[in-house]
Amino acid sequence: MASYTEQEAQAIKDRHSLGLLKMRGVLGVGLQQDKAGNHTLVVLADSTAERSKLPSQIEGLSVSVEESGPFKP
């Protein structure tokens, strides 16, 4: 996996969020840092998401999937 600055990771997120959000069960997309300080793209998904279709990385940026329920205002 490549190491990205916050700006580079944000640009990757911006380029791919819409496509990810169109996938069934995907509720949100965000960024976080792991314990080593590397940025990770986080996909928030519910139980209907087809996890096998979600990528493990995008443009070399690691992707993690976290279980989530619906968001409420």
Order of alpha helices (4+ residues) and beta strands (2+ residues): alpha-beta-beta-beta-beta
